[in-house]
């Protein structure tokens, strides 16, 4: 592991009464290509102790629902089985992370955390550090394992756009191809806890969770590393030749990795390594390789840069650039031919067939083609009584229905629709200098009617 991934937060004296090393798994919900897990194993071997992997399942998490939690639990079910085979105890507790982890810190020699990037994730880790900082024995390490280039290495500021971050990433990213294989666990004895919420099948926990059950589990996408790995192999061998045309929503040639990356069920570094192998073996063309790297490395890490360094990334008043707020203010009272609300969107009852089709994909499956996400959000801006209402409604629907909702890419993608990481365009009514998208553009670029037909068929079969 490149040493820059590790942030050593606190020293600790060796205490022979401690009984395990604790890895707090929260962001990186996987075994494969998990630098934090590997570091915990190495520390445990150093102290001749077993490893305990802790995960907190918070059913009071904002906007938590059956769709997102079923996907997450499918992945954790697989994690639990794999850890058991490796000789690592998996401990899952229902409740707020910083409260549920505290009873299990007393017996640990070292605490290893994966890194969080959203403000509440960072607050969780800070709270636990504060709780432990006076403890003379427990050492604390935090590992950046969910990005190819660690967030603090890629940049130390909110980047203006992809063009400013890209050269910084391209200069160093090869130095972070730094995972070979998971270290073997020396002490494989199981650590027993009196109250462990882990069951043989974690999906049984769904009945215990006090979450919104109205948004049902997706019948189209299953969570977990194995499913992610299979889908990515399918992409490489069957779809990657057509990847330059992946913007067309009527063509099913995307990799579908966003939802798996969101939960950390597969590592972006593993995807990178598999791309290099595919390129060397002639399974992916250079153009497709370059375009996918642009999304996986540059665009994804730009999104993480945004939520990490932009204070107020999730608030309308602070999420975009000064010029964007100026143009929105100038067009605040422009006349709008159509006004819709959330109920209209959820009932697929706008006048725009393409928007309705995109909503069907979102509500029914938990996924929407990325180009249609941009169009979808732009239309909500056009049909809302104010820019602020549009922003709040876009985020609400995003977080309610998308499997990968509440992701750095979500906040960044929504902010992009309001000018972030974009430039000022020719001024027009309603949008001002914000980028505009319309149905004519869809018809000119894509076989958009085929997409509508696909979504109508999807709706009729649901």
CORLIN-V248942 format. One record per helix or strand of 2 or more residues. SS is the DSSP state (2 for helix, 1 for strand). FROM is the first residue (numbers start at 1). TO is the last residue. Records with the same first field share a line. If there is no record, write none. Layout:
SS = FROM-TO  FROM-TO
//
This chain:
2 = 3-5  35-47  66-86  97-100  102-104  119-132  151-154  162-176  202-208  225-245  258-262  268-280  286-309  316-318  322-330  342-346  353-365  370-382  387-401  408-417  439-445  448-461
1 = 6-10  20-24  50-57  89-94  108-114  139-143
//
